[in-house]
């Protein structure tokens, strides 16, 4: 019996992408089994138990090996979420070693696929003689940036946060304003910056890089990577585009009230606003958004969450249910009830974006959300908040042309006038809509029989099962 071991980092987005990768592997090679290493998150990021139980019950060839918890004290003393992740994953190494030894005792491990955050596990697998591949849950543009980071690091002694008007040159990527650099990389004096540099260097020693994208979506950075233009070594491991890997539609999605509401709306008439599972904005920003949406005149479906805790010590505590009357403009709900719906906390996004009534998407630019919009053929208005989302904005607006940009003021707030302008633009720009619809057709073709992503998976399976 041969198995592929998958090692995602914390968080539903990363776990779901890895599981969808496992499903893709099994569709092409049912004789394999998939083992997913999971661990309790070091902070309250929502339980994955129900999701894991559902996958275990419906896909028996995927099993979950639960790693013990590791202890991290004073989480609020860490400078960032990324710092917590890297530290926790480093402390998990002894458990990962034991897990790989345990799995290897009962099945031949054909490959070990790790999330890029899990880079600390690379030398462990090397010692055991297990070939290791990185899985990038973001796109090829981001992969090019990661591989090019050591060269960027050598060209300056300044932090990117101090180079605000400088345009960064990354092979295969549109010019990136330094202010739009990936958030953990803005300050070169931080542990985050050093950790990402370590990822960049380690990736060169892997057996290959799997990316959640498809060939025709990002051909320019893919060519740059494969031609060795992205790093000082002039080489890169083999690249495999295996996407789009998207979350399966929630099994209870059809019962959600927002879908019943969408059923009553005209085709492509609704703009959908959602900032992912962790995207939060201030109370002041929510009021500006409400005013802008109302002034736009367009129908809307808006997922609203409570603003983040002001007290940093509470940052990992669950947020209260949003008080819509208090958070939004006075009388907003009553004035817009004929053309808008506000949903508290969550909506079944894949189903929403796939609904015929949805014609635009205001998004935080998380890569999963971008892929979901591309696959559904829905143009985007980009409103990045954290992580690599500002970089992704450059990618989808300047590089791919499937989105329009939302601009913040100097104080970081997006004014109501800007919300109004960009909602109208994303709903009415015919050229952006035409391009994203073309990419939607290409995404489906990539995952169909004979498609580019299927061919990439077949190449991987030949490598993994030929020994």
C-alpha positions in Angstrom: 0.0 0.0 0.0 1.3 3.4 -1.0 0.3 6.7 0.7 0.8 10.4 0.1 1.2 12.4 3.3 -0.1 15.9 3.3 0.9 18.5 5.9 -1.3 21.7 6.0 -0.8 24.5 8.4 -3.5 25.8 10.8 -6.7 27.3 9.4 -9.6 26.1 7.4 -8.5 27.7 4.1 -5.2 25.8 4.1 -6.7 22.5 5.4 -9.5 22.6 2.7 -7.0 23.2 -0.1 -4.9 20.3 1.0 -7.9 18.0 1.3 -9.1 19.0 -2.2 -5.6 18.2 -3.4 -6.0 14.8 -1.8 -9.3 14.3 -3.5 -7.7 15.2 -6.9 -4.9 12.7 -6.3 -7.5 9.9 -5.5 -9.6 10.7 -8.6 -6.6 10.1 -10.8 -5.1 7.2 -8.7 -7.7 5.5 -6.5 -5.2 2.8 -5.4 -3.3 5.4 -3.3 -4.3 6.5 0.1 -4.0 10.0 1.6 -2.8 10.7 5.2 -3.3 14.3 6.4 -1.4 15.5 9.4 -3.5 17.8 11.5 -2.9 19.7 14.8 -4.9 21.8 17.2 -4.4 25.5 16.4 -2.4 27.5 18.9 -5.2 30.1 19.0 -9.0 30.0 18.6 -9.4 30.0 14.8 -12.5 27.9 14.7 -12.9 24.2 15.0 -12.1 21.9 12.1 -13.7 18.8 13.8 -17.0 18.9 11.9 -15.2 19.3 8.5 -12.7 16.5 9.3 -15.6 14.2 10.4 -17.4 14.9 7.2 -14.4 14.1 5.0 -13.6 10.9 7.0 -17.2 9.7 6.5 -17.4 10.5 2.8 -13.8 9.9 1.5 -12.5 6.8 3.4 -9.2 6.8 1.5 -8.3 10.1 3.3 -7.3 9.5 6.9 -6.3 12.1 9.4 -3.3 11.7 11.8 -3.8 14.1 14.7 -0.6 15.6 16.1 -0.5 16.5 19.8 -0.9 20.1 20.8 2.1 22.3 21.5 2.1 24.9 24.2 2.7 28.6 23.4 2.5 31.1 26.2 1.5 34.8 25.9 0.2 34.7 22.4 -0.5 38.4 22.5 3.3 39.0 22.9 4.0 37.6 19.4 4.4 40.4 16.8 2.0 38.7 14.3 -0.1 35.7 13.5 2.6 34.5 11.1 5.1 34.5 14.0 2.8 32.3 16.0 2.4 29.9 13.1 6.1 29.5 12.4 6.9 29.0 16.1 4.2 26.5 16.6 5.1 24.5 13.5 8.7 24.5 14.5 7.7 23.0 17.9 5.7 20.4 16.1 8.7 18.9 14.5 9.2 16.0 17.0 5.6 15.0 16.5 5.9 15.2 12.7 8.9 12.9 12.9 7.0 10.3 14.9 4.0 10.6 12.6 6.1 10.0 9.5 7.8 7.0 11.2 4.4 5.6 12.2 2.8 6.0 8.8 5.9 4.6 7.1 5.7 1.4 9.3 2.4 0.5 7.7 2.6 2.0 4.2 5.2 3.2 1.7 5.2 7.0 1.8 5.5 8.0 -1.9 5.6 11.7 -1.2 5.3 14.3 1.5 3.5 17.5 0.5 3.9 20.4 2.9 2.3 23.8 3.1 5.0 26.5 2.6 4.5 27.6 6.3 5.5 24.0 7.3 9.1 24.4 5.9 10.6 23.3 9.3 9.6 19.7 8.4 11.7 19.6 5.2 14.9 18.3 6.9 12.9 15.7 8.9 11.6 14.1 5.7 15.1 14.4 4.1 16.6 12.3 6.9 13.9 9.7 6.4 14.5 9.6 2.7 11.1 10.8 1.8 10.8 13.2 -1.1 9.1 16.4 -0.2 7.1 18.8 -2.3 5.8 22.3 -1.3 2.2 23.2 -1.9 1.5 26.9 -2.5 -2.1 27.8 -1.5 -1.5 31.1 -3.3 -0.7 31.6 -7.0 2.3 31.6 -9.3 2.9 35.3 -8.9 3.3 34.8 -5.2 5.6 31.8 -5.9 7.8 33.9 -8.1 8.0 36.5 -5.3 9.0 33.9 -2.7 11.7 32.4 -4.9 13.0 35.9 -5.7 13.0 37.2 -2.1 16.7 36.4 -1.4 17.7 38.5 -4.4 15.5 41.4 -3.3 17.0 41.1 0.2 20.5 41.5 -1.2 19.7 44.5 -3.3 18.8 46.8 -0.4 19.3 47.3 3.3 16.0 49.2 3.7 12.7 47.6 4.8 10.0 47.6 2.2 7.9 49.7 4.5 10.4 52.6 4.1 10.5 52.4 0.3 6.9 53.4 -0.2 7.1 54.9 -3.7 9.6 52.3 -5.0 8.4 49.8 -7.6 9.8 46.3 -7.0 11.0 44.2 -10.0 9.9 40.5 -9.6 10.3 38.3 -12.6 7.0 37.6 -14.3 5.1 40.0 -12.0 3.8 43.5 -12.8 5.8 46.3 -11.0 4.9 46.0 -7.3 4.8 49.2 -5.1 6.8 48.4 -2.0 3.8 49.5 0.0 1.9 46.6 -1.5 4.5 44.0 -0.4 3.3 40.9 1.5 2.6 42.2 5.0 4.9 39.9 7.0 7.8 41.1 4.7 7.4 44.9 5.2 9.9 45.1 8.0 13.2 43.2 7.4 14.1 43.3 11.2 11.3 41.0 12.1 11.3 37.2 12.6 8.6 37.0 10.0 10.9 38.4 7.3 13.6 35.9 8.3 11.2 33.0 8.3 10.0 33.8 4.8 13.6 34.0 3.6 14.1 30.6 5.1 11.1 29.3 3.2 12.5 30.8 0.0 15.9 29.0 0.4 14.4 25.7 1.5 12.0 25.5 -1.5 15.1 25.2 -3.8 15.9 21.9 -2.0 12.5 20.3 -2.5 11.5 17.8 -5.1 9.0 20.1 -6.6 6.4 22.9 -6.0 2.7 22.3 -6.4 0.7 25.5 -7.0 -3.1 26.1 -6.7 -3.4 27.7 -10.1 -3.7 26.7 -13.7 -1.3 27.3 -16.6 -3.3 29.8 -18.6 -4.2 32.0 -15.7 -0.6 32.9 -14.8 1.7 32.0 -17.8 4.2 34.9 -17.3 5.4 34.1 -13.8 5.3 30.4 -14.5 7.7 31.0 -17.5 10.0 33.2 -15.3 10.2 30.5 -12.6 10.8 27.7 -15.0 13.5 29.7 -16.8 15.4 30.2 -13.5 14.9 34.0 -13.5 13.5 34.1 -10.0 16.5 33.3 -7.8 20.2 33.7 -7.5 20.8 30.0 -8.1 19.3 30.2 -11.6 17.2 27.1 -11.0 13.9 26.1 -9.6 12.4 22.7 -8.7 9.8 21.3 -11.1 6.6 23.3 -11.0 3.1 21.6 -11.1 0.0 23.7 -11.5 -2.8 21.5 -10.0 -5.6 24.0 -9.6 -8.1 25.4 -9.3 -8.6 23.4 -6.1 -11.8 24.8 -4.5 -13.8 23.9 -1.5 -16.7 21.7 -2.3 -20.1 23.4 -2.0 -21.3 23.3 1.6 -23.8 20.5 1.9 -26.3 22.7 3.7 -25.7 25.7 1.4 -29.0 25.2 -0.5 -30.9 26.0 2.7 -29.2 29.3 3.4 -31.6 32.2 3.3 -29.2 34.3 1.1 -29.5 31.8 -1.8 -33.3 31.9 -1.6 -33.1 35.7 -1.7 -30.7 35.5 -4.7 -33.2 33.3 -6.5 -35.6 36.3 -6.7 -33.0 38.8 -8.1 -32.3 39.5 -11.9 -29.3 37.9 -13.6 -25.9 39.5 -12.7 -27.6 42.3 -10.7 -26.1 41.7 -7.3 -22.7 42.7 -5.9 -21.5 40.3 -3.2 -19.3 41.8 -0.4 -17.3 39.4 1.8 -13.8 39.6 3.4 -13.2 35.9 4.0 -13.2 34.0 7.3 -10.8 36.3 9.1 -11.2 39.7 7.4 -12.5 42.4 9.8 -12.9 46.1 9.4 -13.6 48.9 11.9 -17.0 50.3 12.9 -16.1 53.5 11.1 -15.4 51.6 7.9 -18.6 49.6 8.1 -20.6 52.9 8.1 -18.6 54.1 5.1 -19.4 50.8 3.3 -23.1 51.1 4.1 -23.3 54.6 2.8 -21.4 53.7 -0.4 -23.5 50.7 -1.1 -26.7 52.6 -0.6 -25.5 55.4 -3.0 -24.3 52.9 -5.6 -27.9 52.0 -6.5 -27.0 48.4 -7.0 -28.5 45.3 -5.4 -26.1 43.8 -2.8 -25.5 40.8 -0.6 -23.2 41.8 2.2 -21.6 39.5 4.9 -21.0 41.6 8.0 -18.9 40.7 11.0 -18.3 42.6 14.2 -15.2 44.9 14.2 -12.0 43.5 15.7 -11.4 43.7 19.4 -9.7 46.9 20.5 -8.0 45.1 23.3 -5.1 43.0 21.9 -5.4 40.6 24.8 -8.8 39.6 23.4 -7.7 39.2 19.8 -8.1 35.4 19.8 -11.5 35.4 21.5 -14.6 34.8 19.5 -16.3 38.0 18.3 -19.9 38.8 19.4 -22.7 38.6 16.8 -22.8 41.9 15.0 -25.4 44.4 16.0 -26.4 45.6 12.6 -28.6 48.5 13.7 -25.7 49.9 15.8 -22.9 49.2 13.3 -24.5 50.4 10.0 -25.9 53.8 9.1 -29.1 54.8 10.9 -32.1 53.5 8.8 -29.8 51.8 6.3 -31.5 48.4 6.6 -35.0 49.8 6.1 -34.0 52.0 3.2 -32.3 49.2 1.3 -34.5 46.3 2.2 -36.0 46.1 -1.3 -32.6 45.7 -3.0 -30.1 44.4 -0.4 -29.5 41.7 2.1 -27.1 41.8 5.0 -26.0 38.4 6.4 -24.3 38.0 9.8 -21.0 36.3 9.9 -21.0 33.8 7.0 -22.4 32.9 3.6 -21.9 29.8 1.4 -19.4 31.6 -0.9 -18.9 29.0 -3.6 -22.7 28.7 -4.0 -23.2 32.5 -3.9 -20.5 33.2 -6.5 -21.9 30.5 -8.7 -25.4 31.9 -8.6 -26.7 33.5 -11.8 -27.8 36.7 -9.9 -24.3 37.6 -8.7 -22.5 40.0 -11.1 -19.7 41.4 -8.9 -17.6 40.6 -5.9 -15.9 43.0 -3.4 -13.2 40.8 -1.9 -10.2 41.0 0.5 -8.1 39.2 -2.2 -7.4 36.0 -0.5 -6.3 33.5 -3.1 -9.1 31.0 -2.5 -11.6 33.8 -3.0 -9.9 34.9 -6.2 -10.0 31.4 -7.6 -13.6 31.0 -6.6 -14.5 34.2 -8.4 -12.5 33.4 -11.5 -14.1 29.9 -11.8 -17.5 31.5 -11.4 -16.7 34.2 -14.0 -17.4 37.0 -11.5 -15.4 40.3 -11.8 -13.8 41.6 -8.6 -13.3 44.8 -6.7 -10.1 44.3 -4.6 -10.0 45.5 -1.0 -6.9 43.8 0.6 -6.6 43.6 4.4 -3.6 41.4 5.5 -1.1 38.7 4.6 -0.3 38.6 0.8 -3.6 40.3 -0.2 -2.1 43.7 -1.2 0.3 41.9 -3.5 -2.6 39.8 -4.9 -4.4 43.1 -5.7 -1.5 44.1 -8.0 -1.7 40.6 -9.5 -5.4 40.5 -10.3 -5.8 44.2 -11.3 -2.5 44.8 -13.2 -1.4 41.3 -14.1 -4.6 39.4 -14.9 -7.1 42.2 -15.6 -10.0 40.4 -13.9 -10.5 43.1 -11.2 -10.7 46.8 -10.4 -8.8 48.3 -7.5 -10.3 49.9 -4.4 -8.2 52.7 -3.1 -7.7 53.6 0.6 -7.2 57.1 2.0 -3.9 58.0 3.8 -5.6 57.0 7.1 -6.4 53.5 5.7 -10.1 54.1 5.5 -12.0 53.6 2.2 -14.5 56.5 1.8 -18.1 56.0 0.9 -17.5 57.8 -2.4 -14.8 55.2 -3.3 -17.1 52.3 -2.3 -19.9 53.8 -4.5 -17.5 54.3 -7.5 -15.9 50.8 -7.4 -19.2 49.0 -6.9 -20.5 50.7 -10.0 -17.3 50.0 -11.9 -17.1 46.3 -11.1 -20.8 45.8 -12.0 -20.7 47.8 -15.2 -17.2 47.3 -16.7 -17.8 45.1 -19.7 -14.2 44.5 -20.5 -13.3 43.1 -17.1 -16.4 40.9 -17.1 -15.5 39.5 -20.6 -12.0 38.6 -19.5 -12.9 36.9 -16.3 -15.6 34.9 -18.1 -12.9 33.7 -20.5 -10.7 32.7 -17.6 -13.6 30.8 -16.1 -13.9 28.7 -19.2 -10.1 28.0 -19.1 -10.3 27.0 -15.4 -12.9 24.4 -16.2 -10.9 23.1 -19.2 -7.7 22.8 -17.0 -9.5 20.4 -14.6 -11.3 18.4 -17.4 -9.9 15.3 -19.0 -6.9 16.2 -21.1 -6.6 19.6 -19.3 -3.3 21.2 -18.1 -3.9 20.5 -14.4 -4.9 16.9 -15.0 -1.7 16.5 -17.1 0.4 18.0 -14.2 -1.2 15.6 -11.7 -0.6 12.6 -14.0 3.1 13.6 -14.2 3.3 13.8 -10.4 1.6 10.4 -10.1 4.1 8.9 -12.5 6.9 10.2 -10.3 5.3 9.0 -7.1 4.3 5.5 -8.2 7.1 4.5 -10.7 9.6 3.4 -8.0 
